[in-house]
Amino acid sequence: GRRVPVVGAVSMDYTMADVTDMPEEELAPGTVATLLGADGGERITAEELAGWGGTIPYCVTTGIGSRVGRRYLNSVGVMAPSVPENGFPHGIPCSRS
């Protein structure tokens, strides 16, 4: 994993990252981009993202819309069963400061 800066504001379910300084061979179509979780020695937690956004981790995880694809991996990187869509509680309002 390698951290890169977010460029501009997150809009709906789109985020742009500045990959200018990354080697071209790491930018091939299909390359994994981890937005939340662990990749190699890097980890981005919901708590960290919440701190940047002035909110709580719950709002980060529930604010990721259903149009954003998900892959759930276990600790050894094997695809784990998906959580059912109705498996998460909803309805707690999240405000943005």
Backbone as a ProteinNet text record, in pm:
[ID]
protein_1_A
[PRIMARY]
GRRVPVVGAVSMDYTMADVTDMPEEELAPGTVATLLGADGGERITAEELAGWGGTIPYCVTTGIGSRVGRRYLNSVGVMAPSVPENGFPHGIPCSRS
[TERTIARY]
81	0	85.3	30.4	98.9	-7.1	16.1	-77.9	-53.2	-162.2	-154.9	-257.8	-235.2	-329.7	-460.4	-568.7	-698	-692.6	-744.5	-745.3	-888.4	-908.9	-1042.6	-1130	-1258.9	-1356	-1414.9	-1448.6	-1521	-1660.9	-1709.1	-1839.2	-1921.5	-2034.6	-2121	-2037.1	-2018.1	-1936.6	-1811.1	-1759.6	-1636.7	-1530.5	-1408.4	-1293.6	-1178.5	-1106	-989.3	-863.6	-763.9	-637	-524.6	-425.3	-309	-206.5	-194.4	-102.1	20	44.8	155.1	288.1	316.8	447	455.7	350.7	354	417.5	489.1	545.7	433.4	454.5	351.7	305	396.2	356.5	258.3	245.8	149	13.8	0.5	-121.6	-200.6	-177.4	-248.2	-396.3	-483.1	-625.4	-643.3	-732	-758	-674.4	-581.3	-499.9	-589.3	-567.4	-648.5	-618.7	-723.3	-712.1	-792.5	-724.8	-790.7	-827.1	-955.9	-1002.7	-1025.3	-1054.4	-1081.1	-1036.6	-939.7	-889.8	-739	-683.8	-539.4	-491.9	-372.5	-309	-159.5	-98.9	43.1	63.8	159.4	187.9	106.7	20.5	-62	-202.1	-262	-398.1	-467.9	-590.2	-674.9	-800.7	-825.7	-941.5	-1056.8	-1175.2	-1291.3	-1270.3	-1198.5	-1169.6	-1083.8	-984.3	-897.2	-976.3	-1056.2	-1137.8	-1237.5	-1295.9	-1391.3	-1322.4	-1201.2	-1127	-1103	-1070.9	-1050.4	-1179.8	-1292.2	-1421.3	-1498.2	-1444.6	-1514.1	-1642.6	-1642	-1761.6	-1720.7	-1806.8	-1778.5	-1762	-1691.9	-1668.4	-1796.7	-1902.5	-2029.4	-2076.5	-2062.2	-2105.9	-2019.9	-1894.1	-1806.5	-1852.2	-1871.8	-1904.4	-2044.8	-2140.8	-2277.6	-2296.1	-2203.5	-2213.8	-2162.7	-2103	-2056.4	-2176.1	-2220	-2342.4	-2335.9	-2452.8	-2462.5	-2404.6	-2384.3	-2326.2	-2176.3	-2113.3	-1970	-1949.5	-1871.5	-1846.8	-1768.9	-1790.4	-1723.8	-1666.5	-1550.6	-1491.2	-1446.1	-1493.1	-1459.9	-1353.9	-1236.9	-1127.6	-1102	-1069.8	-1035.2	-887.6	-835.5	-700.2	-590.3	-618.1	-516.8	-545.6	-637.8	-665.1	-757.2	-832.2	-926.9	-1064.2	-1135.4	-1267.4	-1358.5	-1417.3	-1508.1	-1651.9	-1748.9	-1888.6	-1926.4	-2007.4	-2055.2	-2157.2	-2161.6	-2263.3	-2391.3	-2506.1	-2631	-2660.2	-2726.4	-2756.6	-2832.5	-2918.5	-2996.3	-2922.4	-2792.4	-2716.8	-2661.1	-2676.8	-2625	-2739.5	-2727.9	-2832	-2827.5	-2942.8	-2951.3	-3040.3	-3036.9	-3130.7	-3070	-2943.9	-2883.2	-2832.9	-2884.4	-2842.4	-2695.8	-2625.1	-2485.7	-2474.3	-2427.9	-2413.9	-2269.7	-2250.4	-2116.1	-2091.1	-1977.3	-1945.3	-1887.9
-118.6	0	125	228.5	356	466	561.5	672.3	779	832.9	946.1	1048.8	1175.8	1278.3	1276.7	1310.1	1331.9	1470.5	1482.2	1608.7	1661	1782.4	1841.4	1781.1	1795.1	1747.1	1614.2	1529.4	1406.7	1448.5	1395.4	1435.1	1311.1	1299.4	1181.4	1056.6	970.5	850.8	853.3	974.4	990.8	1060.6	1011.5	1072.2	1068.6	1178.4	1180.6	1183.3	1107.7	1100.1	1141.5	1208.3	1251.3	1138	1070.4	957.9	996	1126.5	1176.7	1112.9	1093	1042.4	890.1	820.9	673.7	619	506.8	444.4	400.3	417.9	387.7	242.3	148.9	7.8	-21.5	69.2	51.5	114.8	169.6	241.6	174.3	49	-23.2	-36.6	-41.9	-65	-192.1	-185.6	-299.3	-300.4	-204.1	-195.7	-164.1	-231.9	-212.2	-76.6	-5.5	119.7	100.1	94.3	71.6	205.9	229.1	355.2	346.5	227.5	204.7	62.6	47.9	-84.2	-88.6	-207.2	-226.4	-276.4	-232.3	-276.8	-275.3	-392.1	-399.8	-345.4	-254.9	-198	-74.3	-31.8	87.8	49.2	135.3	112.9	247.6	254.3	372.9	327.4	381.7	340.2	439.4	393.4	481.7	595.4	567.1	670.7	782.1	742.9	842.7	927.9	862.9	937.4	1028.4	980.2	1061.6	1185	1169.2	1282.2	1388.6	1346.8	1443.3	1515.4	1444	1501.3	1565.2	1562.5	1622.6	1551	1418	1340.6	1217.1	1116.8	994.4	877.8	771.7	658.9	597.7	591.7	536.1	609.6	742.6	821.8	795.1	763.4	729.3	598.5	496.5	365	359.8	425	422	523.3	618.5	718.5	670.8	553.3	498.8	435.1	495	453.4	314.2	262	124.9	112.6	224.8	217	189.2	207.2	182.2	33	-29.6	-173.3	-208	-327	-373.4	-512	-534.5	-667.5	-687.4	-791.1	-820.2	-929	-897.2	-993.3	-1027.7	-1153.7	-1191.9	-1159.9	-1198.5	-1159.4	-1215.2	-1318	-1371.2	-1334.3	-1241.5	-1190.6	-1274.8	-1365	-1449.5	-1385	-1384.1	-1323.6	-1386.7	-1302.6	-1348	-1322.8	-1391	-1366.9	-1220.7	-1167.4	-1029.8	-1020.8	-905	-878.8	-844.1	-900.7	-868.8	-719.8	-667.8	-524.3	-479.1	-563.1	-522.9	-554	-586.5	-622.7	-505.2	-384.7	-266.4	-181	-126.3	-35.8	96.2	151.5	280.2	372.8	499.7	592.9	688.6	671	767.6	883.6	1004.8	1116.6	1152.4	1180.8	1221.8	1363.2	1453.8	1591.5	1616.5	1709.6	1749.4	1889.7	1908.3	2038.8	2129.8
0	0	0	-58.3	-66.3	-54.3	34	49.7	-55.2	-109.4	-201.6	-156.2	-188.2	-143.3	-221.8	-152.8	-217.8	-280.6	-402.6	-474.7	-478	-431.1	-431.5	-324	-341.6	-243.7	-288.7	-191.8	-222.3	-263.9	-375.6	-428.2	-457.3	-387.7	-401.6	-373.6	-474.2	-452.7	-540.3	-564.2	-642.3	-558.8	-570.3	-504.8	-604	-613.6	-701.5	-616	-659.7	-588.3	-681.9	-626.1	-703.7	-704.9	-818.9	-832.2	-915.4	-928.6	-1010.5	-976.5	-848.2	-806.8	-799.1	-841.1	-837.3	-965.2	-954.6	-1074.9	-1169.3	-1297.9	-1396.8	-1391.5	-1358.4	-1354.2	-1241.2	-1145.3	-1037	-1070.1	-1190.8	-1226.5	-1338.7	-1361	-1466.7	-1433.4	-1536.1	-1510	-1427.4	-1330	-1243.1	-1117	-1104.2	-983.3	-864.2	-753.9	-633.1	-571.6	-534.4	-458.7	-331.1	-218.8	-90.5	-29.4	-11.5	44.6	194.5	242.1	383.5	414.9	503.2	537.6	532.3	507.1	508.3	372.7	335.3	212.2	237.4	244.3	278.4	418.4	433.9	564.7	596.8	506.1	528.8	573.6	655.2	704.2	713.5	661.2	675.7	747	865	944.8	928.9	965.1	966.3	1065.9	1173.8	1273.9	1214	1134.1	1069.9	970.5	886.7	790.6	861.9	969.7	1046	1103	1150.7	1203.6	1098.7	976.4	868.2	833.9	844.4	805.4	919	1039.3	1152.3	1188.7	1181.7	1212.5	1292.9	1298	1372.3	1273.9	1314	1223	1165.6	1243.6	1194.3	1069.3	1069.8	955.2	832.2	852.5	740.3	677.1	757.6	701.9	643.2	704.9	650.9	539.5	526.5	421.5	286.5	281.4	154.3	85.8	-24.1	-91.9	-151.4	-184.3	-236.3	-376.9	-447.7	-582.2	-577.7	-462.4	-448.7	-425.8	-512.2	-502.2	-376.5	-327.3	-206.6	-228.8	-169.5	-164.8	-21.5	40	179.3	182.2	236.7	244.7	390.2	415.1	551.7	577	691.2	731.7	641.6	563.4	472.5	327.5	307	173.6	88.5	151.2	78.2	84.8	-28.4	-33.3	70.5	152.8	257.5	212.1	273.9	235.1	258	168.6	183.1	294.6	356.6	457.9	383.4	421.4	352.3	359.6	255.1	252.1	374.7	428.5	545.9	675.9	667.5	786.1	863.7	810.9	878.7	930.4	1050.2	1098.6	1022.4	998.2	929.8	1009.6	976.4	1036.1	1136.5	1173.9	1263.5	1179.7	1200.9	1116.6	1141.6	1035.1	1044.4	990.4	1072.5	1026.5	990.1	900.6	858.8	911.1	977.7	1034.6	929.5
[MASK]
+++++++++++++++++++++++++++++++++++++++++++++++++++++++++++++++++++++++++++++++++++++++++++++++++

